[in-house]
Amino acid sequence: DVLEKLVTSSPSGEESDIWMRELVDMLAITAQTGAYPGAAERLSRLAASLQDNTASVTAYASFQSITTDYLVNQIASDDLASVQTTYLTALESFVQTFPTSPQAAEAWNQIALQKEFEDQDEKAASIYQKIVDEFPESPQAGIARGAVKRIESVGERIDLKGRSEEHT
Protein backbone atom coordinates (compact mmCIF):
# COMPACT_ATOMS: atom_id res chain seq x y z
CA ASP A 1 0.00 0.00 0.00
CA VAL A 2 2.90 2.37 0.72
CA LEU A 3 4.39 1.64 -2.70
CA GLU A 4 1.03 2.29 -4.37
CA LYS A 5 0.85 5.65 -2.63
CA LEU A 6 4.38 6.45 -3.84
CA VAL A 7 3.37 5.53 -7.39
CA THR A 8 0.23 7.66 -7.35
CA SER A 9 1.86 10.62 -5.61
CA SER A 10 4.93 10.67 -7.86
CA PRO A 11 4.97 12.95 -10.85
CA SER A 12 4.42 11.00 -14.03
CA GLY A 13 7.52 9.91 -15.86
CA GLU A 14 10.71 8.29 -14.69
CA GLU A 15 10.10 8.61 -10.94
CA SER A 16 6.65 7.07 -11.20
CA ASP A 17 8.05 4.27 -13.39
CA ILE A 18 10.71 3.48 -10.79
CA TRP A 19 8.13 3.16 -8.02
CA MET A 20 5.85 1.10 -10.24
CA ARG A 21 8.70 -1.34 -10.94
CA GLU A 22 9.34 -1.56 -7.19
CA LEU A 23 5.68 -2.38 -6.62
CA VAL A 24 5.75 -5.02 -9.36
CA ASP A 25 8.92 -6.58 -7.91
CA MET A 26 7.48 -6.61 -4.40
CA LEU A 27 4.33 -8.36 -5.58
CA ALA A 28 6.28 -10.86 -7.67
CA ILE A 29 8.68 -11.76 -4.88
CA THR A 30 6.02 -12.06 -2.20
CA ALA A 31 3.87 -14.23 -4.48
CA GLN A 32 6.78 -16.49 -5.39
CA THR A 33 7.86 -16.96 -1.79
CA GLY A 34 4.32 -17.39 -0.51
CA ALA A 35 4.73 -14.45 1.87
CA TYR A 36 1.62 -12.75 0.48
CA PRO A 37 -0.98 -15.23 -0.79
CA GLY A 38 -2.95 -12.70 -2.87
CA ALA A 39 0.11 -11.15 -4.50
CA ALA A 40 -0.03 -13.05 -7.81
CA GLU A 41 -3.64 -12.04 -8.42
CA ARG A 42 -2.89 -8.47 -7.39
CA LEU A 43 0.11 -8.38 -9.76
CA SER A 44 -2.02 -9.73 -12.59
CA ARG A 45 -4.66 -7.04 -12.01
CA LEU A 46 -1.96 -4.37 -11.79
CA ALA A 47 -0.32 -5.49 -15.04
CA ALA A 48 -3.69 -5.45 -16.82
CA SER A 49 -4.40 -1.93 -15.54
CA LEU A 50 -1.17 -0.41 -16.84
CA GLN A 51 -2.20 0.05 -20.45
CA ASP A 52 -1.95 3.83 -20.10
CA ASN A 53 1.56 3.76 -18.59
CA THR A 54 4.83 3.79 -20.49
CA ALA A 55 5.36 0.77 -22.70
CA SER A 56 8.46 -0.28 -20.77
CA VAL A 57 6.64 -0.40 -17.42
CA THR A 58 3.65 -2.15 -18.96
CA ALA A 59 5.88 -4.77 -20.59
CA TYR A 60 7.88 -5.22 -17.39
CA ALA A 61 4.77 -5.73 -15.26
CA SER A 62 3.19 -8.07 -17.80
CA PHE A 63 6.30 -10.24 -18.04
CA GLN A 64 6.70 -10.37 -14.26
CA SER A 65 3.06 -11.36 -13.93
CA ILE A 66 3.42 -14.16 -16.50
CA THR A 67 6.57 -15.48 -14.81
CA THR A 68 5.06 -15.24 -11.33
CA ASP A 69 1.87 -17.03 -12.37
CA TYR A 70 3.97 -19.79 -13.91
CA LEU A 71 6.09 -20.29 -10.80
CA VAL A 72 3.15 -20.14 -8.38
CA ASN A 73 1.04 -22.48 -10.52
CA GLN A 74 3.84 -25.05 -10.76
CA ILE A 75 3.59 -25.45 -7.00
CA ALA A 76 -0.19 -25.26 -6.74
CA SER A 77 -1.21 -27.50 -9.64
CA ASP A 78 -1.04 -31.23 -10.20
CA ASP A 79 -1.41 -30.70 -13.97
CA LEU A 80 2.05 -29.42 -14.89
CA ALA A 81 1.46 -29.95 -18.62
CA SER A 82 -1.45 -27.52 -18.46
CA VAL A 83 0.64 -25.04 -16.46
CA GLN A 84 3.39 -25.25 -19.11
CA THR A 85 0.91 -24.79 -21.96
CA THR A 86 -0.64 -21.76 -20.28
CA TYR A 87 2.82 -20.29 -19.69
CA LEU A 88 3.91 -20.72 -23.30
CA THR A 89 0.65 -19.29 -24.61
CA ALA A 90 1.14 -16.26 -22.36
CA LEU A 91 4.74 -15.84 -23.56
CA GLU A 92 3.68 -16.05 -27.21
CA SER A 93 1.05 -13.40 -26.59
CA PHE A 94 3.62 -11.29 -24.75
CA VAL A 95 6.10 -11.26 -27.65
CA GLN A 96 3.30 -10.26 -30.01
CA THR A 97 2.22 -7.41 -27.74
CA PHE A 98 5.70 -6.23 -26.69
CA PRO A 99 8.01 -7.39 -29.53
CA THR A 100 10.82 -4.92 -28.83
CA SER A 101 10.80 -4.89 -25.03
CA PRO A 102 13.90 -6.14 -23.24
CA GLN A 103 11.75 -8.88 -21.67
CA ALA A 104 10.84 -10.19 -25.14
CA ALA A 105 14.34 -11.65 -25.47
CA GLU A 106 13.79 -13.78 -22.36
CA ALA A 107 10.29 -14.73 -23.48
CA TRP A 108 11.67 -15.91 -26.84
CA ASN A 109 14.42 -17.79 -25.00
CA GLN A 110 11.84 -19.67 -22.92
CA ILE A 111 9.82 -20.48 -26.05
CA ALA A 112 12.94 -21.77 -27.81
CA LEU A 113 13.83 -23.97 -24.85
CA GLN A 114 10.37 -25.51 -24.99
CA LYS A 115 10.77 -26.17 -28.72
CA GLU A 116 13.97 -28.05 -27.92
CA PHE A 117 12.15 -30.13 -25.30
CA GLU A 118 9.53 -30.90 -27.95
CA ASP A 119 12.33 -32.11 -30.28
CA GLN A 120 11.73 -29.21 -32.67
CA ASP A 121 15.38 -28.24 -32.99
CA GLU A 122 15.02 -26.36 -36.30
CA LYS A 123 12.26 -24.19 -34.87
CA ALA A 124 14.28 -23.65 -31.69
CA ALA A 125 17.37 -22.64 -33.71
CA SER A 126 15.25 -20.20 -35.70
CA ILE A 127 13.95 -18.60 -32.50
CA TYR A 128 17.44 -18.44 -30.99
CA GLN A 129 18.67 -16.75 -34.18
CA LYS A 130 15.81 -14.25 -33.85
CA ILE A 131 17.12 -13.38 -30.37
CA VAL A 132 20.64 -12.87 -31.76
CA ASP A 133 19.37 -10.70 -34.62
CA GLU A 134 16.78 -8.62 -32.76
CA PHE A 135 18.36 -8.38 -29.30
CA PRO A 136 22.13 -8.51 -30.00
CA GLU A 137 23.10 -6.66 -26.82
CA SER A 138 20.88 -8.66 -24.47
CA PRO A 139 22.25 -11.29 -22.09
CA GLN A 140 20.06 -13.82 -23.91
CA ALA A 141 21.88 -13.16 -27.21
CA GLY A 142 25.03 -14.88 -25.95
CA ILE A 143 23.01 -17.86 -24.75
CA ALA A 144 21.16 -17.94 -28.07
CA ARG A 145 24.38 -17.85 -30.13
CA GLY A 146 25.68 -20.83 -28.18
CA ALA A 147 22.38 -22.69 -28.58
CA VAL A 148 22.35 -22.17 -32.34
CA LYS A 149 25.90 -23.48 -32.58
CA ARG A 150 25.05 -26.46 -30.36
CA ILE A 151 21.93 -27.36 -32.37
CA GLU A 152 23.66 -26.95 -35.72
CA SER A 153 26.72 -28.93 -34.61
CA VAL A 154 25.06 -32.25 -33.81
CA GLY A 155 27.48 -34.96 -34.88
CA GLU A 156 30.27 -32.49 -35.61
CA ARG A 157 33.43 -31.69 -33.74
CA ILE A 158 33.40 -28.40 -31.86
CA ASP A 159 36.60 -26.64 -30.92
CA LEU A 160 36.28 -24.93 -27.58
CA LYS A 161 38.34 -22.13 -26.13
CA GLY A 162 38.40 -20.90 -22.62
CA ARG A 163 40.43 -19.48 -19.83
CA SER A 164 41.57 -21.42 -16.88
CA GLU A 165 42.97 -20.18 -13.65
CA GLU A 166 46.10 -21.67 -12.27
CA HIS A 167 45.70 -22.95 -8.77
CA THR A 168 48.67 -22.74 -6.43
C-alpha positions in Angstrom: 0.0 0.0 0.0 2.9 2.4 0.7 4.4 1.6 -2.7 1.0 2.3 -4.4 0.9 5.7 -2.6 4.4 6.5 -3.8 3.4 5.5 -7.4 0.2 7.7 -7.3 1.9 10.6 -5.6 4.9 10.7 -7.9 5.0 12.9 -10.8 4.4 11.0 -14.0 7.5 9.9 -15.9 10.7 8.3 -14.7 10.1 8.6 -10.9 6.6 7.1 -11.2 8.1 4.3 -13.4 10.7 3.5 -10.8 8.1 3.2 -8.0 5.8 1.1 -10.2 8.7 -1.3 -10.9 9.3 -1.6 -7.2 5.7 -2.4 -6.6 5.7 -5.0 -9.4 8.9 -6.6 -7.9 7.5 -6.6 -4.4 4.3 -8.4 -5.6 6.3 -10.9 -7.7 8.7 -11.8 -4.9 6.0 -12.1 -2.2 3.9 -14.2 -4.5 6.8 -16.5 -5.4 7.9 -17.0 -1.8 4.3 -17.4 -0.5 4.7 -14.5 1.9 1.6 -12.7 0.5 -1.0 -15.2 -0.8 -2.9 -12.7 -2.9 0.1 -11.2 -4.5 0.0 -13.1 -7.8 -3.6 -12.0 -8.4 -2.9 -8.5 -7.4 0.1 -8.4 -9.8 -2.0 -9.7 -12.6 -4.7 -7.0 -12.0 -2.0 -4.4 -11.8 -0.3 -5.5 -15.0 -3.7 -5.4 -16.8 -4.4 -1.9 -15.5 -1.2 -0.4 -16.8 -2.2 0.0 -20.5 -1.9 3.8 -20.1 1.6 3.8 -18.6 4.8 3.8 -20.5 5.4 0.8 -22.7 8.5 -0.3 -20.8 6.6 -0.4 -17.4 3.6 -2.2 -19.0 5.9 -4.8 -20.6 7.9 -5.2 -17.4 4.8 -5.7 -15.3 3.2 -8.1 -17.8 6.3 -10.2 -18.0 6.7 -10.4 -14.3 3.1 -11.4 -13.9 3.4 -14.2 -16.5 6.6 -15.5 -14.8 5.1 -15.2 -11.3 1.9 -17.0 -12.4 4.0 -19.8 -13.9 6.1 -20.3 -10.8 3.2 -20.1 -8.4 1.0 -22.5 -10.5 3.8 -25.1 -10.8 3.6 -25.5 -7.0 -0.2 -25.3 -6.7 -1.2 -27.5 -9.6 -1.0 -31.2 -10.2 -1.4 -30.7 -14.0 2.1 -29.4 -14.9 1.5 -29.9 -18.6 -1.4 -27.5 -18.5 0.6 -25.0 -16.5 3.4 -25.2 -19.1 0.9 -24.8 -22.0 -0.6 -21.8 -20.3 2.8 -20.3 -19.7 3.9 -20.7 -23.3 0.6 -19.3 -24.6 1.1 -16.3 -22.4 4.7 -15.8 -23.6 3.7 -16.0 -27.2 1.0 -13.4 -26.6 3.6 -11.3 -24.7 6.1 -11.3 -27.7 3.3 -10.3 -30.0 2.2 -7.4 -27.7 5.7 -6.2 -26.7 8.0 -7.4 -29.5 10.8 -4.9 -28.8 10.8 -4.9 -25.0 13.9 -6.1 -23.2 11.7 -8.9 -21.7 10.8 -10.2 -25.1 14.3 -11.6 -25.5 13.8 -13.8 -22.4 10.3 -14.7 -23.5 11.7 -15.9 -26.8 14.4 -17.8 -25.0 11.8 -19.7 -22.9 9.8 -20.5 -26.0 12.9 -21.8 -27.8 13.8 -24.0 -24.8 10.4 -25.5 -25.0 10.8 -26.2 -28.7 14.0 -28.1 -27.9 12.1 -30.1 -25.3 9.5 -30.9 -28.0 12.3 -32.1 -30.3 11.7 -29.2 -32.7 15.4 -28.2 -33.0 15.0 -26.4 -36.3 12.3 -24.2 -34.9 14.3 -23.6 -31.7 17.4 -22.6 -33.7 15.2 -20.2 -35.7 14.0 -18.6 -32.5 17.4 -18.4 -31.0 18.7 -16.8 -34.2 15.8 -14.3 -33.8 17.1 -13.4 -30.4 20.6 -12.9 -31.8 19.4 -10.7 -34.6 16.8 -8.6 -32.8 18.4 -8.4 -29.3 22.1 -8.5 -30.0 23.1 -6.7 -26.8 20.9 -8.7 -24.5 22.3 -11.3 -22.1 20.1 -13.8 -23.9 21.9 -13.2 -27.2 25.0 -14.9 -26.0 23.0 -17.9 -24.8 21.2 -17.9 -28.1 24.4 -17.9 -30.1 25.7 -20.8 -28.2 22.4 -22.7 -28.6 22.4 -22.2 -32.3 25.9 -23.5 -32.6 25.1 -26.5 -30.4 21.9 -27.4 -32.4 23.7 -27.0 -35.7 26.7 -28.9 -34.6 25.1 -32.2 -33.8 27.5 -35.0 -34.9 30.3 -32.5 -35.6 33.4 -31.7 -33.7 33.4 -28.4 -31.9 36.6 -26.6 -30.9 36.3 -24.9 -27.6 38.3 -22.1 -26.1 38.4 -20.9 -22.6 40.4 -19.5 -19.8 41.6 -21.4 -16.9 43.0 -20.2 -13.6 46.1 -21.7 -12.3 45.7 -23.0 -8.8 48.7 -22.7 -6.4 
